[in-house]
């Protein structure tokens, strides 16, 4: 992730805030730093419909392989073990996305 944005916007967003760097569009290539910042609520989430973890669906849709790799790494590093509900949602989102392709 380049810089320290305050908000992550939808993939392909070209708003003034994205241009100035105040916010950043969600990377269509999968940026682990963005995923981390969104997961830990270090940035405002403007990627979806207001669902607290809706950014996962956008990430799984636009960069499913990279998002799956990031989730797997987070599990291996034991950084998601205390977030059972998040684990279930992330696993369902990633697996559903990969199976739908």
N, CA, C and O atoms as a printed pandas DataFrame, in Angstrom:
     atom_number atom_name residue_name chain_id  residue_number  x_coord  y_coord  z_coord
0              1         N          UNK        A               1    0.854   -1.166    0.000
1              2        CA          UNK        A               1    0.000    0.000    0.000
2              3         C          UNK        A               1    0.901    1.232    0.000
3              4         O          UNK        A               1    1.787    1.353    0.846
4              5         N          UNK        A               2    0.686    2.115   -0.915
5              6        CA          UNK        A               2    1.481    3.332   -1.023
6              7         C          UNK        A               2    0.878    4.395   -0.121
7              8         O          UNK        A               2   -0.325    4.649   -0.172
8              9         N          UNK        A               3    1.704    5.013    0.698
9             10        CA          UNK        A               3    1.218    6.073    1.580
10            11         C          UNK        A               3    0.356    5.525    2.700
11            12         O          UNK        A               3    0.276    4.315    2.909
12            13         N          UNK        A               4   -0.276    6.419    3.404
13            14        CA          UNK        A               4   -1.164    6.062    4.505
14            15         C          UNK        A               4   -2.533    6.674    4.282
15            16         O          UNK        A               4   -2.833    7.729    4.840
16            17         N          UNK        A               5   -3.370    6.033    3.478
17            18        CA          UNK        A               5   -4.696    6.593    3.220
18            19         C          UNK        A               5   -5.572    6.505    4.463
19            20         O          UNK        A               5   -5.321    5.709    5.368
20            21         N          UNK        A               6   -6.594    7.331    4.485
21            22        CA          UNK        A               6   -7.560    7.324    5.576
22            23         C          UNK        A               6   -8.742    6.400    5.280
23            24         O          UNK        A               6   -9.455    5.968    6.186
24            25         N          UNK        A               7   -8.932    6.105    3.979
25            26        CA          UNK        A               7  -10.092    5.321    3.557
26            27         C          UNK        A               7   -9.701    4.462    2.358
27            28         O          UNK        A               7   -8.867    4.855    1.543
28            29         N          UNK        A               8  -10.319    3.278    2.262
29            30        CA          UNK        A               8  -10.168    2.439    1.071
30            31         C          UNK        A               8  -11.510    2.458    0.345
31            32         O          UNK        A               8  -12.547    2.116    0.914
32            33         N          UNK        A               9  -11.467    2.862   -0.914
33            34        CA          UNK        A               9  -12.655    2.999   -1.751
34            35         C          UNK        A               9  -12.816    1.771   -2.654
35            36         O          UNK        A               9  -11.945    0.901   -2.662
36            37         N          UNK        A              10  -13.914    1.688   -3.412
37            38        CA          UNK        A              10  -14.120    0.545   -4.311
38            39         C          UNK        A              10  -13.033    0.451   -5.379
39            40         O          UNK        A              10  -12.387    1.443   -5.717
40            41         N          UNK        A              11  -12.845   -0.751   -5.898
41            42        CA          UNK        A              11  -11.884   -0.977   -6.982
42            43         C          UNK        A              11  -12.195   -0.022   -8.129
43            44         O          UNK        A              11  -13.352    0.136   -8.518
44            45         N          UNK        A              12  -11.158    0.611   -8.665
45            46        CA          UNK        A              12  -11.324    1.487   -9.817
46            47         C          UNK        A              12  -11.838    2.872   -9.510
47            48         O          UNK        A              12  -12.075    3.655  -10.430
48            49         N          UNK        A              13  -12.019    3.198   -8.247
49            50        CA          UNK        A              13  -12.521    4.527   -7.882
50            51         C          UNK        A              13  -11.522    5.588   -8.348
51            52         O          UNK        A              13  -10.311    5.407   -8.221
52            53         N          UNK        A              14  -12.024    6.663   -8.874
53            54        CA          UNK        A              14  -11.153    7.736   -9.331
54            55         C          UNK        A              14  -11.572    9.072   -8.758
55            56         O          UNK        A              14  -11.406   10.116   -9.390
56            57         N          UNK        A              15  -12.122    9.028   -7.540
57            58        CA          UNK        A              15  -12.606   10.266   -6.930
58            59         C          UNK        A              15  -11.440   11.191   -6.576
59            60         O          UNK        A              15  -10.279   10.784   -6.614
60            61         N          UNK        A              16  -11.756   12.414   -6.239
61            62        CA          UNK        A              16  -10.750   13.407   -5.876
62            63         C          UNK        A              16   -9.905   12.932   -4.698
63            64         O          UNK        A              16   -8.692   13.140   -4.685
64            65         N          UNK        A              17  -10.538   12.292   -3.701
65            66        CA          UNK        A              17   -9.789   11.801   -2.543
66            67         C          UNK        A              17   -8.753   10.759   -2.948
67            68         O          UNK        A              17   -7.653   10.732   -2.397
68            69         N          UNK        A              18   -9.098    9.902   -3.907
69            70        CA          UNK        A              18   -8.136    8.902   -4.386
70            71         C          UNK        A              18   -6.993    9.567   -5.147
71            72         O          UNK        A              18   -5.837    9.159   -5.032
72            73         N          UNK        A              19   -7.321   10.574   -5.909
73            74        CA          UNK        A              19   -6.297   11.280   -6.685
74            75         C          UNK        A              19   -5.328   12.012   -5.763
75            76         O          UNK        A              19   -4.125   12.042   -6.022
76            77         N          UNK        A              20   -5.848   12.601   -4.688
77            78        CA          UNK        A              20   -4.985   13.353   -3.762
78            79         C          UNK        A              20   -4.261   12.447   -2.771
79            80         O          UNK        A              20   -3.319   12.886   -2.111
80            81         N          UNK        A              21   -4.691   11.176   -2.656
81            82        CA          UNK        A              21   -4.044   10.251   -1.739
82            83         C          UNK        A              21   -4.703   10.150   -0.376
83            84         O          UNK        A              21   -4.261    9.371    0.468
84            85         N          UNK        A              22   -5.764   10.936   -0.148
85            86        CA          UNK        A              22   -6.453   10.848    1.129
86            87         C          UNK        A              22   -7.113    9.474    1.275
87            88         O          UNK        A              22   -7.188    8.916    2.369
88            89         N          UNK        A              23   -7.586    8.947    0.147
89            90        CA          UNK        A              23   -8.110    7.584    0.121
90            91         C          UNK        A              23   -7.432    6.840   -1.021
91            92         O          UNK        A              23   -6.674    7.422   -1.798
92            93         N          UNK        A              24   -7.717    5.544   -1.109
93            94        CA          UNK        A              24   -7.121    4.692   -2.134
94            95         C          UNK        A              24   -8.171    3.703   -2.615
95            96         O          UNK        A              24   -8.954    3.198   -1.811
96            97         N          UNK        A              25   -8.201    3.419   -3.911
97            98        CA          UNK        A              25   -9.106    2.359   -4.352
98            99         C          UNK        A              25   -8.558    0.997   -3.914
99           100         O          UNK        A              25   -7.344    0.814   -3.831
100          101         N          UNK        A              26   -9.441    0.056   -3.639
101          102        CA          UNK        A              26   -9.028   -1.299   -3.323
102          103         C          UNK        A              26   -8.293   -1.854   -4.532
103          104         O          UNK        A              26   -8.798   -1.799   -5.653
104          105         N          UNK        A              27   -7.121   -2.379   -4.306
105          106        CA          UNK        A              27   -6.294   -2.885   -5.397
106          107         C          UNK        A              27   -6.950   -4.079   -6.067
107          108         O          UNK        A              27   -7.371   -5.019   -5.393
108          109         N          UNK        A              28   -7.038   -4.046   -7.381
109          110        CA          UNK        A              28   -7.613   -5.178   -8.115
110          111         C          UNK        A              28   -6.619   -6.328   -8.211
111          112         O          UNK        A              28   -6.983   -7.430   -8.621
112          113         N          UNK        A              29   -5.360   -6.078   -7.833
113          114        CA          UNK        A              29   -4.328   -7.113   -7.845
114          115         C          UNK        A              29   -4.156   -7.757   -6.481
115          116         O          UNK        A              29   -3.474   -8.774   -6.356
116          117         N          UNK        A              30   -4.767   -7.177   -5.457
117          118        CA          UNK        A              30   -4.667   -7.729   -4.108
118          119         C          UNK        A              30   -3.470   -7.177   -3.378
119          120         O          UNK        A              30   -2.337   -7.583   -3.637
120          121         N          UNK        A              31   -3.707   -6.266   -2.477
121          122        CA          UNK        A              31   -2.646   -5.629   -1.700
122          123         C          UNK        A              31   -2.781   -6.067   -0.244
123          124         O          UNK        A              31   -3.684   -5.609    0.456
124          125         N          UNK        A              32   -1.892   -6.952    0.223
125          126        CA          UNK        A              32   -1.990   -7.436    1.604
126          127         C          UNK        A              32   -2.010   -6.321    2.644
127          128         O          UNK        A              32   -2.652   -6.465    3.685
128          129         N          UNK        A              33   -1.325   -5.222    2.384
129          130        CA          UNK        A              33   -1.319   -4.102    3.331
130          131         C          UNK        A              33   -2.714   -3.485    3.434
131          132         O          UNK        A              33   -3.140   -3.091    4.519
132          133         N          UNK        A              34   -3.424   -3.401    2.310
133          134        CA          UNK        A              34   -4.798   -2.906    2.348
134          135         C          UNK        A              34   -5.684   -3.870    3.123
135          136         O          UNK        A              34   -6.483   -3.441    3.955
136          137         N          UNK        A              35   -5.553   -5.174    2.859
137          138        CA          UNK        A              35   -6.347   -6.170    3.570
138          139         C          UNK        A              35   -6.112   -6.053    5.068
139          140         O          UNK        A              35   -7.060   -6.082    5.853
140          141         N          UNK        A              36   -4.854   -5.922    5.464
141          142        CA          UNK        A              36   -4.506   -5.805    6.879
142          143         C          UNK        A              36   -5.140   -4.555    7.493
143          144         O          UNK        A              36   -5.741   -4.617    8.566
144          145         N          UNK        A              37   -5.000   -3.429    6.808
145          146        CA          UNK        A              37   -5.542   -2.168    7.323
146          147         C          UNK        A              37   -7.064   -2.230    7.454
147          148         O          UNK        A              37   -7.621   -1.708    8.420
148          149         N          UNK        A              38   -7.735   -2.858    6.502
149          150        CA          UNK        A              38   -9.186   -2.998    6.564
150          151         C          UNK        A              38   -9.599   -3.954    7.673
151          152         O          UNK        A              38  -10.539   -3.679    8.419
152          153         N          UNK        A              39   -8.898   -5.077    7.779
153          154        CA          UNK        A              39   -9.225   -6.056    8.811
154          155         C          UNK        A              39   -9.119   -5.454   10.206
155          156         O          UNK        A              39   -9.969   -5.698   11.062
156          157         N          UNK        A              40   -8.077   -4.670   10.427
157          158        CA          UNK        A              40   -7.830   -4.097   11.748
158          159         C          UNK        A              40   -8.432   -2.707   11.922
159          160         O          UNK        A              40   -8.154   -2.005   12.895
160          161         N          UNK        A              41   -9.272   -2.327   10.946
161          162        CA          UNK        A              41   -9.994   -1.058   10.987
162          163         C          UNK        A              41   -9.055    0.135   11.195
163          164         O          UNK        A              41   -9.369    1.078   11.921
164          165         N          UNK        A              42   -7.901    0.062   10.539
165          166        CA          UNK        A              42   -6.932    1.164   10.574
166          167         C          UNK        A              42   -7.290    2.234    9.554
167          168         O          UNK        A              42   -6.791    3.358    9.621
168          169         N          UNK        A              43   -8.153    1.881    8.611
169          170        CA          UNK        A              43   -8.659    2.812    7.597
170          171         C          UNK        A              43  -10.166    2.676    7.546
171          172         O          UNK        A              43  -10.732    1.662    7.955
172          173         N          UNK        A              44  -10.797    3.705    7.042
173          174        CA          UNK        A              44  -12.246    3.680    6.852
174          175         C          UNK        A              44  -12.566    2.782    5.660
175          176         O          UNK        A              44  -11.862    2.824    4.651
176          177         N          UNK        A              45  -13.601    1.984    5.762
177          178        CA          UNK        A              45  -13.984    1.061    4.698
178          179         C          UNK        A              45  -15.122    1.651    3.873
179          180         O          UNK        A              45  -16.253    1.752    4.348
180          181         N          UNK        A              46  -14.821    2.034    2.650
181          182        CA          UNK        A              46  -15.845    2.551    1.743
182          183         C          UNK        A              46  -15.929    1.665    0.498
183          184         O          UNK        A              46  -16.308    2.129   -0.577
184          185         N          UNK        A              47  -15.570    0.382    0.654
185          186        CA          UNK        A              47  -15.498   -0.511   -0.494
186          187         C          UNK        A              47  -16.824   -1.113   -0.909
187          188         O          UNK        A              47  -16.975   -1.554   -2.048
188          189         N          UNK        A              48  -17.791   -1.140    0.002
189          190        CA          UNK        A              48  -19.020   -1.857   -0.331
190          191         C          UNK        A              48  -20.263   -1.201    0.209
191          192         O          UNK        A              48  -20.365    0.023    0.293
192          193         N          UNK        A              49  -21.208   -2.044    0.575
193          194        CA          UNK        A              49  -22.543   -1.586    0.952
194          195         C          UNK        A              49  -22.692   -1.285    2.437
195          196         O          UNK        A              49  -23.815   -1.168    2.927
196          197         N          UNK        A              50  -21.602   -1.160    3.153
197          198        CA          UNK        A              50  -21.684   -0.843    4.569
198          199         C          UNK        A              50  -21.552   -2.053    5.477
199          200         O          UNK        A              50  -21.474   -1.897    6.696
200          201         N          UNK        A              51  -21.524   -3.264    4.912
201          202        CA          UNK        A              51  -21.282   -4.466    5.712
202          203         C          UNK        A              51  -19.903   -4.333    6.344
203          204         O          UNK        A              51  -18.943   -3.954    5.673
204          205         N          UNK        A              52  -19.804   -4.643    7.632
205          206        CA          UNK        A              52  -18.552   -4.408    8.360
206          207         C          UNK        A              52  -17.348   -5.052    7.669
207          208         O          UNK        A              52  -16.264   -4.469    7.646
208          209         N          UNK        A              53  -17.529   -6.240    7.113
209          210        CA          UNK        A              53  -16.425   -6.899    6.420
210          211         C          UNK        A              53  -16.753   -7.114    4.943
211          212         O          UNK        A              53  -16.304   -8.083    4.331
212          213         N          UNK        A              54  -17.537   -6.204    4.384
213          214        CA          UNK        A              54  -17.916   -6.303    2.982
214          215         C          UNK        A              54  -16.736   -6.228    2.026
215          216         O          UNK        A              54  -16.810   -6.713    0.897
216          217         N          UNK        A              55  -15.644   -5.616    2.483
217          218        CA          UNK        A              55  -14.450   -5.511    1.635
218          219         C          UNK        A              55  -13.927   -6.889    1.251
219          220         O          UNK        A              55  -13.274   -7.032    0.217
220          221         N          UNK        A              56  -14.202   -7.905    2.066
221          222        CA          UNK        A              56  -13.739   -9.256    1.740
222          223         C          UNK        A              56  -14.389   -9.762    0.463
223          224         O          UNK        A              56  -13.743  -10.420   -0.352
224          225         N          UNK        A              57  -15.663   -9.455    0.292
225          226        CA          UNK        A              57  -16.350   -9.883   -0.923
226          227         C          UNK        A              57  -15.762   -9.189   -2.145
227          228         O          UNK        A              57  -15.575   -9.812   -3.189
228          229         N          UNK        A              58  -15.473   -7.899   -2.012
229          230        CA          UNK        A              58  -14.863   -7.171   -3.127
230          231         C          UNK        A              58  -13.486   -7.739   -3.439
231          232         O          UNK        A              58  -13.144   -7.922   -4.608
232          233         N          UNK        A              59  -12.694   -8.020   -2.412
233          234        CA          UNK        A              59  -11.357   -8.578   -2.620
234          235         C          UNK        A              59  -11.442   -9.958   -3.261
235          236         O          UNK        A              59  -10.680  -10.266   -4.177
236          237         N          UNK        A              60  -12.367  -10.788   -2.784
237          238        CA          UNK        A              60  -12.515  -12.135   -3.337
238          239         C          UNK        A              60  -12.993  -12.097   -4.782
239          240         O          UNK        A              60  -12.647  -12.970   -5.578
240          241         N          UNK        A              61  -13.788  -11.089   -5.119
241          242        CA          UNK        A              61  -14.293  -10.961   -6.489
242          243         C          UNK        A              61  -13.211  -10.467   -7.447
243          244         O          UNK        A              61  -13.095  -10.972   -8.564
244          245         N          UNK        A              62  -12.420   -9.485   -7.018
245          246        CA          UNK        A              62  -11.461   -8.840   -7.918
246          247         C          UNK        A              62  -10.074   -9.467   -7.923
247          248         O          UNK        A              62   -9.347   -9.348   -8.910
248          249         N          UNK        A              63   -9.701  -10.127   -6.848
249          250        CA          UNK        A              63   -8.374  -10.741   -6.777
250          251         C          UNK        A              63   -8.438  -11.989   -5.902
251          252         O          UNK        A              63   -7.768  -12.054   -4.872
252          253         N          UNK        A              64   -9.242  -12.988   -6.302
253          254        CA          UNK        A              64   -9.489  -14.141   -5.435
254          255         C          UNK        A              64   -8.236  -14.905   -5.040
255          256         O          UNK        A              64   -8.113  -15.314   -3.885
256          257         N          UNK        A              65   -7.307  -15.110   -5.958
257          258        CA          UNK        A              65   -6.108  -15.885   -5.632
258          259         C          UNK        A              65   -5.262  -15.162   -4.597
259          260         O          UNK        A              65   -4.815  -15.766   -3.622
260          261         N          UNK        A              66   -5.045  -13.882   -4.805
261          262        CA          UNK        A              66   -4.219  -13.097   -3.877
262          263         C          UNK        A              66   -4.878  -13.003   -2.503
263          264         O          UNK        A              66   -4.195  -13.078   -1.482
264          265         N          UNK        A              67   -6.197  -12.838   -2.473
265          266        CA          UNK        A              67   -6.915  -12.751   -1.211
266          267         C          UNK        A              67   -6.842  -14.092   -0.478
267          268         O          UNK        A              67   -6.642  -14.130    0.736
268          269         N          UNK        A              68   -7.006  -15.189   -1.217
269          270        CA          UNK        A              68   -6.908  -16.522   -0.616
270          271         C          UNK        A              68   -5.519  -16.747   -0.033
271          272         O          UNK        A              68   -5.386  -17.306    1.055
272          273         N          UNK        A              69   -4.486  -16.316   -0.749
273          274        CA          UNK        A              69   -3.108  -16.453   -0.249
274          275         C          UNK        A              69   -2.922  -15.648    1.032
275          276         O          UNK        A              69   -2.270  -16.109    1.969
276          277         N          UNK        A              70   -3.494  -14.447    1.071
277          278        CA          UNK        A              70   -3.364  -13.605    2.262
278          279         C          UNK        A              70   -4.067  -14.247    3.453
279          280         O          UNK        A              70   -3.513  -14.292    4.552
280          281         N          UNK        A              71   -5.289  -14.747    3.240
281          282        CA          UNK        A              71   -6.028  -15.408    4.315
282          283         C          UNK        A              71   -5.230  -16.605    4.821
283          284         O          UNK        A              71   -5.105  -16.797    6.030
284          285         N          UNK        A              72   -4.692  -17.408    3.915
285          286        CA          UNK        A              72   -3.907  -18.578    4.319
286          287         C          UNK        A              72   -2.696  -18.156    5.149
287          288         O          UNK        A              72   -2.378  -18.798    6.150
288          289         N          UNK        A              73   -2.028  -17.096    4.746
289          290        CA          UNK        A              73   -0.865  -16.606    5.500
290          291         C          UNK        A              73   -1.272  -16.108    6.883
291          292         O          UNK        A              73   -0.562  -16.348    7.860
292          293         N          UNK        A              74   -2.404  -15.417    6.974
293          294        CA          UNK        A              74   -2.888  -14.942    8.269
294          295         C          UNK        A              74   -3.195  -16.117    9.200
295          296         O          UNK        A              74   -2.909  -16.057   10.395
296          297         N          UNK        A              75   -3.778  -17.184    8.649
297          298        CA          UNK        A              75   -4.053  -18.372    9.463
298          299         C          UNK        A              75   -2.745  -19.023    9.919
299          300         O          UNK        A              75   -2.598  -19.385   11.087
300          301         N          UNK        A              76   -1.794  -19.169    8.984
301          302        CA          UNK        A              76   -0.508  -19.799    9.333
302          303         C          UNK        A              76    0.207  -19.015   10.425
303          304         O          UNK        A              76    0.836  -19.599   11.307
304          305         N          UNK        A              77    0.109  -17.704   10.362
305          306        CA          UNK        A              77    0.777  -16.855   11.353
306          307         C          UNK        A              77   -0.040  -16.721   12.642
307          308         O          UNK        A              77    0.367  -16.032   13.578
308          309         N          UNK        A              78   -1.197  -17.388   12.676
309          310        CA          UNK        A              78   -2.080  -17.376   13.852
310          311         C          UNK        A              78   -2.588  -15.979   14.206
311          312         O          UNK        A              78   -2.805  -15.664   15.376
312          313         N          UNK        A              79   -2.773  -15.153   13.186
313          314        CA          UNK        A              79   -3.283  -13.803   13.429
314          315         C          UNK        A              79   -4.803  -13.727   13.337
315          316         O          UNK        A              79   -5.386  -12.706   13.704
316          317         N          UNK        A              80   -5.452  -14.773   12.859
317          318        CA          UNK        A              80   -6.905  -14.752   12.738
318          319         C          UNK        A              80   -7.591  -15.680   13.729
319          320         O          UNK        A              80   -8.820  -15.744   13.761
320          321         N          UNK        A              81   -6.833  -16.388   14.523
321          322        CA          UNK        A              81   -7.431  -17.401   15.385
322          323         C          UNK        A              81   -8.402  -16.838   16.407
323          324         O          UNK        A              81   -9.335  -17.536   16.803
324          325         N          UNK        A              82   -8.219  -15.623   16.840
325          326        CA          UNK        A              82   -9.120  -15.054   17.834
326          327         C          UNK        A              82  -10.354  -14.405   17.203
327          328         O          UNK        A              82  -11.166  -13.814   17.915
328          329         N          UNK        A              83  -10.499  -14.501   15.941
329          330        CA          UNK        A              83  -11.618  -13.873   15.236
330          331         C          UNK        A              83  -12.455  -14.946   14.550
331          332         O          UNK        A              83  -12.468  -15.037   13.323
332          333         N          UNK        A              84  -13.155  -15.761   15.343
333          334        CA          UNK        A              84  -13.866  -16.921   14.803
334          335         C          UNK        A              84  -14.929  -16.543   13.783
335          336         O          UNK        A              84  -15.034  -17.182   12.736
336          337         N          UNK        A              85  -15.698  -15.538   14.067
337          338        CA          UNK        A              85  -16.737  -15.145   13.116
338          339         C          UNK        A              85  -16.109  -14.658   11.809
339          340         O          UNK        A              85  -16.596  -14.962   10.720
340          341         N          UNK        A              86  -15.037  -13.907   11.937
341          342        CA          UNK        A              86  -14.336  -13.415   10.749
342          343         C          UNK        A              86  -13.750  -14.578    9.962
343          344         O          UNK        A              86  -13.788  -14.578    8.731
344          345         N          UNK        A              87  -13.215  -15.557   10.656
345          346        CA          UNK        A              87  -12.657  -16.732    9.984
346          347         C          UNK        A              87  -13.714  -17.406    9.118
347          348         O          UNK        A              87  -13.478  -17.722    7.952
348          349         N          UNK        A              88  -14.870  -17.617    9.707
349          350        CA          UNK        A              88  -15.935  -18.302    8.981
350          351         C          UNK        A              88  -16.353  -17.502    7.753
351          352         O          UNK        A              88  -16.521  -18.063    6.671
352          353         N          UNK        A              89  -16.520  -16.191    7.920
353          354        CA          UNK        A              89  -16.929  -15.349    6.789
354          355         C          UNK        A              89  -15.849  -15.322    5.711
355          356         O          UNK        A              89  -16.149  -15.442    4.523
356          357         N          UNK        A              90  -14.589  -15.162    6.129
357          358        CA          UNK        A              90  -13.491  -15.112    5.163
358          359         C          UNK        A              90  -13.365  -16.436    4.417
359          360         O          UNK        A              90  -13.212  -16.450    3.196
360          361         N          UNK        A              91  -13.427  -17.537    5.140
361          362        CA          UNK        A              91  -13.310  -18.837    4.510
362          363         C          UNK        A              91  -14.446  -19.062    3.504
363          364         O          UNK        A              91  -14.211  -19.521    2.387
364          365         N          UNK        A              92  -15.670  -18.738    3.909
365          366        CA          UNK        A              92  -16.812  -18.897    3.023
366          367         C          UNK        A              92  -16.693  -18.014    1.796
367          368         O          UNK        A              92  -17.012  -18.435    0.684
368          369         N          UNK        A              93  -16.230  -16.779    2.005
369          370        CA          UNK        A              93  -16.084  -15.848    0.886
370          371         C          UNK        A              93  -15.039  -16.327   -0.098
371          372         O          UNK        A              93  -15.278  -16.349   -1.306
372          373         N          UNK        A              94  -13.873  -16.715    0.416
373          374        CA          UNK        A              94  -12.779  -17.143   -0.447
374          375         C          UNK        A              94  -13.134  -18.443   -1.154
375          376         O          UNK        A              94  -12.988  -18.553   -2.371
376          377         N          UNK        A              95  -13.599  -19.424   -0.393
377          378        CA          UNK        A              95  -13.933  -20.715   -1.007
378          379         C          UNK        A              95  -15.069  -20.564   -2.016
379          380         O          UNK        A              95  -15.031  -21.155   -3.095
380          381         N          UNK        A              96  -16.069  -19.777   -1.664
381          382        CA          UNK        A              96  -17.168  -19.563   -2.596
382          383         C          UNK        A              96  -16.694  -18.920   -3.892
383          384         O          UNK        A              96  -17.125  -19.304   -4.980
384          385         N          UNK        A              97  -15.820  -17.954   -3.772
385          386        CA          UNK        A              97  -15.289  -17.259   -4.941
386          387         C          UNK        A              97  -14.476  -18.198   -5.811
387          388         O          UNK        A              97  -14.620  -18.196   -7.034
388          389         N          UNK        A              98  -13.621  -19.003   -5.189
389          390        CA          UNK        A              98  -12.765  -19.917   -5.960
390          391         C          UNK        A              98  -13.593  -21.032   -6.611
391          392         O          UNK        A              98  -13.286  -21.468   -7.720
392          393         N          UNK        A              99  -14.635  -21.487   -5.924
393          394        CA          UNK        A              99  -15.462  -22.553   -6.469
394          395         C          UNK        A              99  -16.361  -22.056   -7.593
395          396         O          UNK        A              99  -16.722  -22.820   -8.488
396          397         N          UNK        A             100  -16.726  -20.760   -7.546
397          398        CA          UNK        A             100  -17.601  -20.199   -8.574
398          399         C          UNK        A             100  -16.882  -19.955   -9.893
399          400         O          UNK        A             100  -17.523  -19.841  -10.938
400          401         N          UNK        A             101  -15.560  -19.875   -9.851
401          402        CA          UNK        A             101  -14.796  -19.586  -11.087
402          403         C          UNK        A             101  -14.800  -20.746  -12.059
403          404         O          UNK        A             101  -14.205  -20.654  -13.133
